[in-house]
Amino acid sequence: MAVLLAGMVGTATSEAKVQLPQILSDHLVLQQKSDANLWGKAAPSSKVSVKTTWGDEEYSVKSDGEGNWKLSVKTPAAGYTPYSITISDKDGSVTLSDILVGEVWLCGGQSNMEMPLDGFGSCPVEGALEEVALSGQYRDKIRLVKIPKTGSETPQETVEGTWQVSSPETAGWFTAVGWHFAKMLNAVLDVPVGLVSCNWGGSAVESWLPKEVVYSYPENTLPSGQYASKREPDGWYHYHSPIIMYNGMLYPIRNYTLKGFLWYQGETNAGFPQYYAQRLATMVKVWRDLWGQGDLPFYEVELAPYVYGGDGTSGARIREAQRKAVDLIPNSGIITTNDLVYPYEYDQIHPCRKKEVGQRLSYLALNQTYGMGYFPFEGPRFKDYEIRGNEIEISFFNDENGFSPWREIVGFEVAGEDRVFYPAEVRKGAGWKNLVVKSDKVPAPVAVRYCFRDFQIGNLTGRRGLPVVPFRTDSW
């Protein structure tokens, strides 16, 4: 088993042989009520002992001939009491301090998940200054480990990245989406939340898959256009390169016990929407098999409106593919964001409203993972339609409380056999639940769409203000 010692840490005695991956550091958050993995290097073929301050049990395992070892410890219920763990072999010991037990989620994807509270150049995060200023209040409530951008042609055993507590000095580079997800989770569950931020701006779904999977796809269907990794002029890996992030960033942390995955990605795959759903489903299966924790929850963020070019529907088609993936992936879900941009952000791939994105992910998790069914996480979603002369009546799932606003609804379009879409007038149907749409320019409509464009901000919501999910009835 190849090991990069640069990614290992070991302190406490100068002779200590015990070495831990950097993700096992002071201030870490362990998943509550789990068999949480610990692993590392020690003297070859020696006994490794582990003692925690939350229990009396001593755990032990024998390292293999190369010194590799792994074991799991039973964690208690979540709380704000700091613990420590001491790991020792015949040559010395290492103690991890200020450990919390809570809920641990991995934040994966590309730049909109990576985007920190400090924002990117010319791309601020709304409300971030206050979030950073007050972040010290969450020192024992939200913690994060950032896995740095690390590409590799082969799977690695270690990667850099240590746990950080929330403070004005550190929170600015915390993932903004993850931060707001964690804040709401902490507020509702009253437990510490740990975030494993593992993402790379511009990455494709194929970047997070192993070689044997990616090489089974036709080369010309990859966003990079080639199996081989690409390099920038300075030698740095190009972000479209396949497999390198799986090898260099994800594989090394596969032993870290999680509660679930959050995923915000798809922009780079917008040119190949027809392949995305199945490839994302494959990625989730690969990840779940790698972690060995069963069907861990996998929650997506629907891509925000953005002008991709072409015929004006590239973004709509990749968002549609994201939803198709949910149908293929057990224990998964997706949140809608087509109302979370400002008109001036039509050509801004990094919209600033990350607070609502993180909060909606938390509502999804609270409902689906934590059993709080009273938290709605999805607005009205297309169910069926019926053509009645020059009108189309549409019915929806999640229509319990009707719709808002009552008038000036935008985003609906209808088309006839000529497949030319025109903006539609909208009125409420029977019982204020169905909607009726029509256009004077389409006397015989055959199809209806809602916000099925690259950039079309929706203003129609349902229960508790959650937006209507974009849809189309045609397959053109």
N, C-alpha and C positions, 0 to 999 in steps of 0.2 A: 504494500500500500504506500504510494508515494505521498510524502508529507512535506509541505513548505514550512520549515521551521520559523521563517519570518512571520508567519501568521499565528504562532503559538506564543503563549505567555507562561512564565513560571517564576514565581518569586517566593520569598519567605525564608529560605536558607540558601546559602551560596552553593551548597552541594545538591540542591534539590533536583531530582530527575523528573518529577511530575511537571508536565507541560500541558497547558490547556489552550484550546482555540480561543481567539480573541473574543468571540461572542460570549464565552463564559468568563465574564469579568465582574468586577465590583459593580454594584447598582443594578444588576440584571433583574428581570421580572420572570418568574417561573409560572407556568400554567397551573392554576389551582386544581386540586382534587385529581391529579393525574400521576402517571408514572413518568416523571420528567427525566429526560436523558441527560447524562453527563458523560464526557468522553475526552480522550486526549492521548498523550504519550507518557510513558513511565519507563523504568528500567525493564529490559526484556524479561519475559517469563517471571514476573514478580507479582506479589499481591498488592493490589491497590485498594485502599480503604477510604470510605467516605463517611463523614459524620456531620449531621445537620443540627442546628440549635433548636429546631422545632420538634424534635423527637429524640427518643433514646436509642433507636435502632442504629446499628452500624452496618453499612453496606460494604461488600467487598467483591472483587473480581480479579482474575489473574490476567495480566497482560500477555499478549502473544509474543512470538519470537522477535518481533520488531518493536515491541514496546507499546503497541496499540491496545487500548482498552475502551470499554463502554459499559455503562450500567445505568439503571434508572432508580430514582428515589421517589417515594410516595410523598406528594406535597399536600399540605393542609388546605383548609378553606381559605379564601382570599382575605386579606386584611392589610393594615398599614404598619404592622409590627415588622421592623427590619430584622432579618436573620443573617446567619453566616453558614458557610459550608467549608469544611476542612477536608482536603484530599491529600492522601499521603501514600508513599511507598517506602521501601526499606532505606532509601537515601534521603528522605526529607518530605516536607509537606508544603501545601499551598492553601491559603485561606481566602475565600471570597467573602466580602463584607457588604453590608447594606443591601441585602437581597429582599425583594418584595415578592409576594405571591398574589397573582391576579389573573387577568385575561390577556392572552398574547395573540396578536394578529400580524400576519405578514402583509405588507403593502407593496404590491408588485405592479409592473407596467412600464409606461414610458413617461414623458416629461410632465404630463398633467398630474400624475401621482408623485413624481419626483419634486415638483414645484414646491419650494419651501415657503414658509411664512414670509421670509424676506423677498420672495418673488424672484423673477428673472429680469434681465435688462428690458426696460420699457414695458414690463409686465408685472405690475404690482398685484398683491393679494388684498382684496378688500378687507378693511378692518384689522390688518395684520399688526399695525403699530401697537394698538391696545393689547392684542393677544400676546405679543412678545413682552410688553411692559409688565403684564400681570402674570406671566408664565411661572414665576417663582412660587405662586400659590399652589402649583401642581407638582412640586418637587417629589412628593411621595404619592402622587396620583397618576402621572403620565411620565413614562420614560421611553427612550428610543435608542435603537442601535442602527446606525446607517452603514449599510454594506457599500463600500466605495466601488466605483466603476472599475471592474476587473475582468478583462477578457482573457480567454484561454482556449487553445485548440483541443485540450484534453481535460477531462474532469479532474478538479483539484480537491485536495483534502482540507485545505485551510484558506481563509481569506481574512483580511483585516476588518476592523470594526468593533468598537467597544461601546458598552451602554453608557448613556448620558442621562443625567437628571434634568428636569425642566427648570430653566432659569432664563433670564433675559440674555445671558451670555451664550446660551446654547440653542434656545427655542427657535431662533431665526432661521436655522437651517433644517428644522423638523419639517417633514412633509405636511403641507397645509391641509390636504384632505384627511390624512391620517390623524392630525392633531384634532380637528373638529369631530371626527368619528370618536376618538378616544375621550374627548371632553364630554360628549353626550353619554357615552357608555358609562363613564365614571360617575356622572351625575345621577343616572338612573339606577345603576347596579350598586353604586357605592363600593367599588373595588378598584385597586390599581389596574392600569392598563399599560401593557408593553407593546411597542410597535417595532417590528423588524422591517426597516425600509430597504427594500431590495428592488431597485428600478434603474432604468437607463433611458434618458430622453432619446426619442427617435427609434427605439428598438422595435423590431417586428415580433410577431408571435413566434416565428421560427428561431429568433435569437434565444428563446427560452426553452428550446427543445433539444434533445440530444442528437448527435450525428446520425445514428441509425434510423431515426424517425425522419429527420429533414432530408436525408439522401434518398428516401423513398418517394419524395415529391418531385415532379418534373422541375428541372432547374429554372426554366423560364417562368415558373409560377411563384418564385420567391421575390419579395420586394427588392432584394439586393441583386437579383438577376444571375446569381452564381452560388454554387456550393461553397467555394473557398471564401475565407474571410477577406474583407477589404481593409486596407490600411490608409490612414491619412498621410499627408506628406511628412508629418513629424513622427510617423511610425505608430501612432495611436490607432487602435482599432476603430473602424468606421461603425457607427451605431446601427447600420442596417445589417451588419454581418450576422449570418446564422450561427447558432450553437454556442457562441463564445460566452454569452451571459449565463447560460445554463451551466457550462463548465466552470466558469470562473467565479460566479457569484451565488448561484442557487445550490449547486451540488455540495459545496463545502458546508452549508448550514442545514443540510437535510436532517441532521439529528436533533435539531432544536425543536422541542415539543411546542406545538401551536394549538390554538383554538380554531383558526380558519384563515382564509386568504381573501384579501381585497384586491381588485384588479381594475386598473384604469388604463386601457391600451386599445389601439385599433387604428389610429390615424395613419400609421405607416402601412397598414394593410388595406387602406381604402381603395387602392387600385386593383385589388383582387378579392372583392367581397364574396364571390362564389365559393371560395375555398375556406373562408375564415371560420365559419361555425364549426365545421368538422375538425379543423386544426386546433381551435381553442379547446374543444372537447377532448382531443387527444392530449393536449398539453396538461389539462387538469388531471386526466387519468395518470399521466406520467408523474406529475407532482405528488398526487395522492399515493401512488405506489412507492415513490421515493421516501415519503414521510412514514408510511406504514401505520397510519392512524385511522384507516378507514376513509369514509367519504367526508372528509373535512369540508365545512361550508366554503363555498366559492361565490363571492358576490362581486358583480360587475358594475361599472359606471357606464351608462350610455354616453356616447360621444356628444359633446355639445355642438350646436350649430356653428358651421365654419364654411367659408367658400373654398371648395377644393378645386373648382374648375370643371372643365368638360361640359357635360349636358346639364349640370346643376343638381344632379341627384347622387353623386358619388358618396357623399356623406350619409344620405338617407339609406343607401344600400348597405353600407357597412354597419350602420345602426340596426338595420333589419337583420343582418347576419349575427350581430351580437345577441339579439333576442332569440334567433333560431338556436344559437348555442345553448341557451338556457334550457331549451326543450330537450337537448341532447345530454345535458350534464345533471346527474342526480344531485340533490341538495345544493342547488344553486339559485341565484336570483339576480335581478338587475334593477337599477333605479333610473328614472327618467330625468333628463337635465335640459330639455329643449326650451325651458323658460328661464334658464340661469345664465343668460348672456345679455349684454346691452347692445343696442343697435350699432354702435360704433365699433363693436368687436367682430364685425363680419369677416375681417381678414386677420384676426388675432387667434392663433391656435391655442393660446393659454388664457382663457377667460378668467376674470378676477374673482368670481363668486365661488370660492372654494368652501366657505362655511356651510352653505346649504347642501353641497355635494356630500361633505363628510357627515352631516346630520342625517341626510336621507339614507346613507349607508348604515348608519347606526340604527335607524328605525327598522330597516330590513333585517339586521342582525337581531335586534331586540324581539322582533316578531317571530322570525324563523328559527333562530338558534337558541334564544333564551326563553321561548315560550310565552311571550307577552303579546298575545293575539290582539289585544286592544290597541296596539300601535299599528296604524295603517302605513304601508310602505309603497303602495302603488295607486295611482289615480285611475280614472276610468280607462279601460282597455277595450279595443274593438272586439265585438262579439259576432255581429251579423248585420246584413243590410237587405233592404227590399226596395225594388224600383217600382214607383207608382207614377206612371205617366212621365211628367217632366221633373219629378222629385225623387230623391232617394232618402229613405228613412233608415237610420243607423241605430243599432242597439249596442250596449256596452256591458262588460263585466265591471264590477266595483262601482255601480251606479246608485248605491243606496241612498245617497243624499242629494242626488241631482247634480246640476252643473252651475258654475259661475264663470264669467258674468252672464247676465241675462240677454245682453245685446252687444253689438259691435264685436262679435266673435270673428277672429281672423285665423287663417291657415287652412281652411277647407277649399278644395278644388274638385271640380267634376269634369268629366270628359265623355264624349260620345264615341261612336265607332271610329272616328278619325284620330282618336288618341291625343287630341289637343286639349289640354287642361285650362280651365278658366276659373278665376276666383268664384266661390259660391256664397250665396246668402244662406244664413243659418237661422232656424227658429226651433223652439222646443216642441217636441212631439208629445204624445200621450203621457200623462203622468209626470211630466217634466223630466223624464229619464231618457227617452229617445230624442234624437236630433233629426231634423229634416233639413236637407240641403238642396239647393237648386241654383241654376244660372240661366238668365235669359238667353245667353249665347249657346246653350246646350239644350235644345228642345227634347232630345231623347238620350238622356245620360245612361251610361253603362258602367261607369267606374267613379269612385270617390277616393280622394286622398286627404290626409291631414298632416300638415308639416312634413311632407315627404319631399323635402328639398335640402340642399346643402345648408342654406341659412334661411330658416323661417322660424321666427320666435313665436311660440304658441302662447295664447293668453287664456285658454280654456282649462279650468280646473274642476276637480270633483271634491270628494270628501277631504276636509281639513286642508284644502288648498293645494293638494298634490295634482300635478299636471296630467292632462289627457295624454296617453301614450301615442306618439306618431304612428300612422299606419297607412296602408293602401289596400284596396280590394282587387286591384289588377295584378298581373304578373308581367307587364310589358318591360 
